Structure formats: C-alpha cells, structure tokens
C-alpha cells in the first residue's frame, strides 16, 4: 500500500511539473534575443509543406523550443555548474574558466582556410595596392595563452608558417610576441584597448609610422561589461570594466560611416547597454569607415582590413596617419571597394585578423 501511494505521488508530481512547464512555455511571450548569450533566439517556424516533407520544419521547431524554453538561463546554469563541480569536467561546450577568465577552446587548425585567407589577401593587394607597402598581422585568440593548462587548441605556429609561405608582396608583422594573456577582457573574446597601446606602437613602428614621444589618453570607464563569453559560461563570473581611451586628437577626429552616409563619433558610449557592449568602439560592425586626423597633414592613409578587433585599435593607430579607413570584407565584397574608396592616394595597407577569422576565412568576401 505504501509503495502504491509513493508511486501515485511521484506520478502526480511529475505530471504537474510537465503540465506546469507546458503551460508556462505557452503563456510566456517569445523573446527576440538572449542578452546573456548576446544572440538572437529562434522564432516559431512558419509552416509549409516543403519544410514539412524536407524535415526542416521539425528541426527548426526543435531549435525554437530549446531557445524559448521557460527558465532557460537557470537550467543552463545548473548544467554548467554540474559539469564543472559535480562531474569535474574541464569544460562546458568548449568553454572553460581559469581564475575567473572565461575562455573557449578553438581547434583544430583548418589549413585550407588559412591558405584561402592568404589567397584573398593576395587578390586584394594585386587588384588595389600594387607598389604600395602591404602588411599582414594575426591577432591570437585567448586560447593561445590559456590552453597551456591542458585544453585543446589549434596549431598556431603552423598557421603562421602557412600565412608567411602563401602571402605575396607583403610583410608579416608578428603580434604573438607583442601580446600576453592580460591584454584581453576576462569575459570577452576581444582585447582591452587600455592594455594594447604597446601593440599599436609596435604596428606603427613596423609600418614605418613611429610617432615621436608618448601620447597621453584620458580613460573613460563603463561598468559592468558582460562580454560574449559571459553568457556562454552560464555560471556566475565577475564582469569586466570596459575602458576606452580618448584625447584631444580623438575628440576632433571625424568618422564617416559609408553605410549610413553620415558622420559618427570614434566612441559611442550610448551603445554600451545594447546587445553588444563592444559596439562602443566605432559603432560596432560596419562595412566601411574612415577616420580623419585633422592634426596629421602628411596625407598618408592606412587601409585597414579588419574584423571586430580593429574597432578598438584603429583609434590608437590614427596618430601615425592623416586618415585610417577600416574595411570589413565580412560585410562588403572586396571586388567592389573601388566604388567607394580612392586607391590612387598615398596609402599603406594592413590585413589584420584574429586567428578565428583566419581559421574560418570563408566569411571573407
């Protein structure tokens, strides 16, 4: 009798939980995006016979239910905490934490992707920059420094060797030796602008644009900064402070946004509360931007082919040039750049991408 009562009790509780969560999922409005994960969430897929018979409808619906499940962040946290503290696993979905620093394992090396990146750089240099000073630099991801603790990582040395072997008519600038693990945010993939002044100086020196004397900056701090890895960690970690550096030069600089056909500021602190707080730097992902330096009359321009890392270092490179133009060929085809930019001027060109972009170079158009 007692066993029967226990079974009934368990069945009732399970049924109530099942019904309760089902009702809660139906009643709870769908979210457009996850602030903790900094990504858009799946919406309810539209029905069509084509998607039904292809199986895409069921696959999309499964993704939708996983994204819109009630108390999703709570259960993600329980799962992550259990993997780290109960099952003693070193990572959760490739995310691992060392002394409060959230990192992501990136592997393996895609050699074909590295060669494809080199070929893309060669193609652009051949089309627009013949006879001009051209450089390639690779920014190591955080895993390069933290994976030494026994985590999987790509072969970074092989990546550099492949790039050096396949780029043509360009000098390779080694950023690996200029950097260390303290130059990155703890909760984000990106480097911290406050800490990369030596990298900016190293780049300017390598390109023959070494400025004289030290440049003084005023620090502006925004807190709390929850980087892209903060939500992926799914457990509580201390947020960063986002620091941006400004001075009279950067306050006077004019930034032209080709997409919106308007001028913007070097820094956009009003975007700090948005989906991606890193958009504070040059308004985030943009196909084409030009920063003009009113205090440099040399007429020398830097064309910087970049990913998101370029947004925070470009202001620090402006002291060496009259103008810095940022090109993001993830969002604009390299074949049509001459419709917007004049390549007949006195220009240097720098292809600077982080290792993740080089290892996934199909995104470069």
PLY file of the C-alpha trace (Angstrom):
ply
format ascii 1.0
element vertex 365
property float x
property float y
property float z
element edge 364
property int vertex1
property int vertex2
end_header
0.00 0.00 0.00
2.76 2.41 0.97
4.65 1.64 -2.27
1.50 2.28 -4.28
0.94 5.65 -2.59
4.55 6.62 -3.28
4.19 5.71 -6.96
0.98 7.71 -7.25
2.60 10.67 -5.52
5.62 10.60 -7.86
3.36 10.27 -10.91
1.20 13.19 -9.84
4.19 15.42 -9.10
5.79 14.53 -12.43
2.53 15.19 -14.28
2.06 18.54 -12.55
5.60 19.58 -13.41
5.13 18.50 -17.01
1.80 20.31 -17.33
3.11 23.35 -15.46
6.15 23.78 -17.69
3.99 23.21 -20.80
1.53 25.89 -19.73
4.33 28.25 -18.75
6.01 27.81 -22.14
2.73 28.51 -23.94
1.89 31.55 -21.81
5.36 33.12 -21.77
5.96 35.51 -24.71
8.79 34.57 -27.04
11.99 36.58 -26.67
13.70 38.20 -29.62
17.22 37.77 -28.27
19.16 36.49 -25.31
21.07 39.25 -23.55
23.15 36.75 -21.59
24.24 34.92 -24.76
24.22 38.03 -26.94
22.44 36.37 -29.82
19.05 36.29 -31.50
16.76 33.49 -30.44
14.81 31.25 -32.80
11.24 32.23 -33.54
8.34 29.86 -34.21
8.92 28.48 -37.74
6.29 29.10 -40.38
4.51 26.04 -41.70
4.93 24.96 -45.30
4.53 21.60 -46.99
8.04 21.91 -48.39
9.58 22.32 -44.92
7.31 19.58 -43.59
8.37 16.96 -46.14
12.04 18.00 -46.06
12.16 17.66 -42.28
13.31 21.27 -41.83
10.10 22.15 -40.00
10.77 19.68 -37.20
14.42 20.65 -36.95
13.56 24.37 -36.76
10.79 23.69 -34.23
13.22 21.78 -32.00
15.66 24.71 -32.10
12.78 27.07 -31.33
11.66 25.09 -28.27
15.22 24.90 -26.96
15.69 28.67 -27.35
12.31 29.68 -25.90
12.12 27.20 -23.01
10.97 28.88 -19.79
13.75 29.43 -17.19
16.27 28.51 -19.86
19.16 30.50 -18.34
18.56 28.86 -14.95
18.78 25.36 -16.38
21.83 26.32 -18.45
23.49 27.43 -15.22
22.58 24.20 -13.43
24.03 22.16 -16.27
27.26 24.18 -16.39
27.74 24.16 -12.61
27.18 20.38 -12.51
29.71 19.73 -15.25
32.37 21.85 -13.53
31.73 20.93 -9.89
29.98 17.54 -9.81
31.34 15.68 -12.82
34.66 17.58 -12.61
34.80 18.19 -16.35
37.26 20.80 -17.56
34.87 22.49 -19.98
31.23 23.03 -20.81
30.55 23.22 -24.55
34.23 24.10 -25.06
34.01 26.94 -22.51
36.46 26.75 -19.62
37.30 29.11 -16.78
40.73 29.79 -15.29
40.99 32.20 -12.36
37.79 33.97 -13.42
38.95 34.25 -17.03
36.41 32.69 -19.41
37.94 31.07 -22.49
36.84 28.91 -25.37
38.73 26.02 -26.90
39.34 26.65 -30.61
40.51 23.72 -32.69
41.55 22.14 -34.98
43.55 24.19 -37.44
41.91 24.34 -40.88
44.94 24.58 -43.16
42.84 25.10 -46.26
41.12 28.05 -44.60
44.47 29.66 -43.77
45.64 29.30 -47.37
42.31 30.70 -48.58
42.82 33.76 -46.38
46.31 34.30 -47.78
44.95 33.99 -51.32
42.23 36.54 -50.56
44.82 39.00 -49.23
46.96 38.43 -52.35
43.97 39.01 -54.59
43.09 42.31 -52.91
46.69 43.55 -52.89
47.07 42.68 -56.59
43.84 44.48 -57.50
44.21 47.68 -55.46
47.65 48.06 -53.88
50.40 47.21 -56.36
53.59 49.07 -55.49
52.35 50.04 -52.04
53.51 48.95 -48.59
51.37 45.98 -47.55
51.39 44.07 -44.26
49.67 41.07 -42.66
49.20 40.64 -38.90
47.38 37.94 -36.94
45.84 38.51 -33.51
45.98 35.37 -31.34
42.75 34.39 -29.65
42.73 33.92 -25.86
43.02 30.17 -26.18
46.60 30.63 -27.43
47.62 31.73 -23.93
45.26 29.75 -21.70
45.19 26.35 -23.44
48.59 25.52 -21.96
46.70 24.11 -18.97
45.79 21.01 -20.95
42.99 22.30 -23.18
42.65 21.65 -26.89
43.92 24.33 -29.26
44.82 24.82 -32.89
48.40 24.72 -34.16
49.16 28.45 -34.11
52.75 28.02 -35.24
51.58 26.11 -38.31
49.04 28.85 -39.04
51.77 31.48 -39.06
54.00 29.32 -41.25
51.25 28.80 -43.79
50.44 32.51 -43.97
54.07 33.53 -44.37
54.51 30.93 -47.10
51.48 31.93 -49.17
51.25 35.74 -48.86
52.95 37.58 -51.72
54.46 41.05 -51.73
53.51 41.65 -48.09
55.47 41.78 -44.83
54.28 39.71 -41.89
54.07 41.56 -38.55
54.31 39.17 -35.60
51.80 40.15 -32.91
52.13 36.92 -30.94
55.31 38.06 -29.20
53.87 41.52 -28.53
50.90 40.20 -26.59
50.09 38.39 -23.36
47.00 36.98 -21.65
46.41 40.13 -19.60
45.58 42.14 -22.74
42.16 40.50 -23.07
38.89 41.01 -21.23
38.13 38.19 -18.83
34.57 37.69 -20.10
35.07 38.50 -23.78
36.98 37.39 -26.84
38.40 40.86 -27.55
41.46 42.71 -26.39
41.23 45.54 -23.89
42.04 48.88 -25.54
43.69 50.21 -22.39
46.24 47.39 -22.50
47.12 47.27 -26.21
48.93 50.59 -26.52
52.25 48.67 -26.91
50.69 46.66 -29.74
49.58 49.84 -31.53
53.08 51.29 -31.14
54.59 48.05 -32.45
52.35 48.13 -35.52
53.17 51.76 -36.28
56.89 51.07 -35.95
56.66 48.02 -38.24
54.89 50.15 -40.85
57.43 52.96 -40.56
54.98 55.36 -38.94
56.51 55.58 -35.47
55.21 58.70 -33.74
57.52 60.76 -31.58
57.01 60.78 -27.84
54.29 59.28 -25.72
50.67 60.02 -26.44
48.53 60.73 -23.42
44.99 59.43 -23.14
42.13 60.05 -20.78
40.42 56.89 -19.53
36.65 56.54 -19.65
35.22 53.55 -17.78
31.93 51.74 -18.34
30.76 49.04 -15.90
29.67 46.29 -15.80
30.83 44.85 -19.13
29.44 41.37 -19.75
31.45 40.06 -22.70
30.42 37.48 -25.27
31.82 34.62 -23.14
29.97 35.76 -20.02
26.66 34.31 -21.13
28.26 31.25 -22.69
29.89 30.41 -19.37
26.35 30.06 -17.86
27.81 30.38 -14.34
28.47 33.49 -12.28
31.77 35.23 -13.00
32.86 38.78 -12.26
32.16 41.20 -15.13
34.83 43.40 -16.72
35.12 47.15 -16.92
35.15 48.49 -20.46
37.71 51.27 -20.75
38.07 53.48 -23.80
40.87 55.96 -24.33
40.38 59.45 -25.67
42.28 62.72 -26.05
42.02 65.97 -28.00
43.03 64.24 -31.24
40.32 61.60 -30.99
37.72 64.13 -29.88
38.42 66.16 -33.03
38.61 63.14 -35.36
35.84 62.78 -37.95
34.46 59.29 -38.63
32.48 58.74 -41.84
30.08 55.81 -42.00
29.68 54.84 -45.67
26.68 52.63 -44.93
24.62 55.39 -43.27
26.35 58.15 -45.26
26.84 60.23 -42.16
29.49 61.17 -39.62
29.67 59.43 -36.25
31.94 59.62 -33.19
35.00 57.50 -32.54
33.31 56.21 -29.39
29.59 55.60 -28.87
29.09 55.08 -25.10
25.31 55.20 -25.60
25.58 51.74 -27.22
27.01 50.19 -24.05
23.58 48.99 -22.90
22.81 47.36 -26.26
23.09 43.73 -27.32
26.86 44.04 -27.83
28.55 46.49 -25.46
31.73 46.32 -27.56
29.86 48.45 -30.13
31.08 51.42 -28.08
34.15 51.27 -30.34
33.33 52.84 -33.73
29.70 51.76 -33.51
30.44 48.05 -33.94
30.29 46.01 -37.15
30.46 48.31 -40.18
31.47 47.50 -43.79
33.36 50.77 -44.36
34.51 53.56 -42.05
37.04 56.36 -42.49
38.62 58.22 -39.55
40.23 61.55 -40.42
43.03 63.01 -38.31
42.92 66.82 -38.52
46.33 67.14 -36.84
48.28 65.00 -39.33
48.90 66.79 -42.62
51.17 64.15 -44.19
48.42 62.89 -46.49
49.39 59.31 -45.58
46.47 56.89 -45.26
46.17 53.43 -43.73
43.69 50.99 -45.26
42.94 48.50 -42.50
41.23 45.27 -43.49
39.89 44.05 -40.18
37.42 42.15 -38.05
35.88 43.39 -34.79
39.29 43.63 -33.10
40.13 46.51 -35.43
37.44 48.75 -33.93
39.38 49.35 -30.72
42.92 49.55 -32.09
42.19 51.82 -35.07
41.88 54.95 -32.85
45.33 54.17 -31.42
46.82 53.97 -34.95
45.39 57.31 -36.05
48.34 59.27 -34.65
50.55 57.90 -37.45
48.25 58.76 -40.35
46.12 61.53 -41.80
43.39 59.03 -42.36
42.58 55.44 -41.36
39.99 53.58 -43.42
38.55 50.38 -41.97
37.27 47.73 -44.38
35.34 44.71 -43.15
35.04 42.23 -46.03
32.76 40.05 -43.95
30.06 42.59 -44.84
31.15 44.07 -48.18
32.63 42.30 -51.22
36.27 43.12 -51.88
35.51 43.23 -55.62
33.52 46.49 -55.37
35.65 48.52 -52.98
36.80 50.90 -55.73
33.21 52.13 -55.99
33.62 53.74 -52.58
37.35 54.25 -52.00
40.07 56.02 -53.97
43.13 53.75 -54.12
45.32 56.20 -56.03
46.39 58.02 -52.85
49.49 57.59 -50.68
48.42 54.52 -48.75
49.68 51.64 -46.62
47.54 48.53 -46.33
47.29 46.24 -43.31
45.37 42.96 -43.24
44.82 42.32 -39.53
42.54 39.49 -38.38
42.26 37.33 -35.30
43.07 33.63 -35.56
39.39 32.64 -35.51
38.71 34.64 -38.68
41.76 33.16 -40.39
40.63 29.67 -39.41
37.15 30.41 -40.80
38.13 32.53 -43.82
35.09 31.56 -45.88
33.45 34.59 -44.23
35.85 36.91 -46.08
34.24 38.04 -49.32
0 1
1 2
2 3
3 4
4 5
5 6
6 7
7 8
8 9
9 10
10 11
11 12
12 13
13 14
14 15
15 16
16 17
17 18
18 19
19 20
20 21
21 22
22 23
23 24
24 25
25 26
26 27
27 28
28 29
29 30
30 31
31 32
32 33
33 34
34 35
35 36
36 37
37 38
38 39
39 40
40 41
41 42
42 43
43 44
44 45
45 46
46 47
47 48
48 49
49 50
50 51
51 52
52 53
53 54
54 55
55 56
56 57
57 58
58 59
59 60
60 61
61 62
62 63
63 64
64 65
65 66
66 67
67 68
68 69
69 70
70 71
71 72
72 73
73 74
74 75
75 76
76 77
77 78
78 79
79 80
80 81
81 82
82 83
83 84
84 85
85 86
86 87
87 88
88 89
89 90
90 91
91 92
92 93
93 94
94 95
95 96
96 97
97 98
98 99
99 100
100 101
101 102
102 103
103 104
104 105
105 106
106 107
107 108
108 109
109 110
110 111
111 112
112 113
113 114
114 115
115 116
116 117
117 118
118 119
119 120
120 121
121 122
122 123
123 124
124 125
125 126
126 127
127 128
128 129
129 130
130 131
131 132
132 133
133 134
134 135
135 136
136 137
137 138
138 139
139 140
140 141
141 142
142 143
143 144
144 145
145 146
146 147
147 148
148 149
149 150
150 151
151 152
152 153
153 154
154 155
155 156
156 157
157 158
158 159
159 160
160 161
161 162
162 163
163 164
164 165
165 166
166 167
167 168
168 169
169 170
170 171
171 172
172 173
173 174
174 175
175 176
176 177
177 178
178 179
179 180
180 181
181 182
182 183
183 184
184 185
185 186
186 187
187 188
188 189
189 190
190 191
191 192
192 193
193 194
194 195
195 196
196 197
197 198
198 199
199 200
200 201
201 202
202 203
203 204
204 205
205 206
206 207
207 208
208 209
209 210
210 211
211 212
212 213
213 214
214 215
215 216
216 217
217 218
218 219
219 220
220 221
221 222
222 223
223 224
224 225
225 226
226 227
227 228
228 229
229 230
230 231
231 232
232 233
233 234
234 235
235 236
236 237
237 238
238 239
239 240
240 241
241 242
242 243
243 244
244 245
245 246
246 247
247 248
248 249
249 250
250 251
251 252
252 253
253 254
254 255
255 256
256 257
257 258
258 259
259 260
260 261
261 262
262 263
263 264
264 265
265 266
266 267
267 268
268 269
269 270
270 271
271 272
272 273
273 274
274 275
275 276
276 277
277 278
278 279
279 280
280 281
281 282
282 283
283 284
284 285
285 286
286 287
287 288
288 289
289 290
290 291
291 292
292 293
293 294
294 295
295 296
296 297
297 298
298 299
299 300
300 301
301 302
302 303
303 304
304 305
305 306
306 307
307 308
308 309
309 310
310 311
311 312
312 313
313 314
314 315
315 316
316 317
317 318
318 319
319 320
320 321
321 322
322 323
323 324
324 325
325 326
326 327
327 328
328 329
329 330
330 331
331 332
332 333
333 334
334 335
335 336
336 337
337 338
338 339
339 340
340 341
341 342
342 343
343 344
344 345
345 346
346 347
347 348
348 349
349 350
350 351
351 352
352 353
353 354
354 355
355 356
356 357
357 358
358 359
359 360
360 361
361 362
362 363
363 364
